[in-house]
Amino acid sequence: MQIPDFIGRKMDYPEMKRFLEHVDTCANCREELVIQFLIQEGMARLEDGDAFDLQRELQAHLEEARRRIRIYEGVLRVGTLFEVLTMAGVMGIVIWILR
């Protein structure tokens, strides 16, 4: 199951994106995510004796994942733009040489 990997921040970006898209549309998986997050993080907090708001922490975890995906997709777009510009430059040089 992917939920433990998501909670443990062990997913790569494409996998995280697919996971979030699924969790956003599947109530059963969303509920399972909440339960597993509450259990895992709640047990850790109880052992530490820290005060906690697990619902808020789960929301923050989801938002962090979405932010990381947006950054990753932005980097991919910039990389694609550089590839296109490089190819255009190479094509321009080849055309200039062949004249």
Buried (B, 14 or more C-beta within 10 A) or exposed (E): EBBEBBBEEEBEBEEBBEBBEEBEEEEEBBEBBBEBBBEBBEEEBEEEEEEEEBEEBBEEBBEEBBEBBEEBEEEEEEEEEEEEEEEEEEEEEEEEEEE
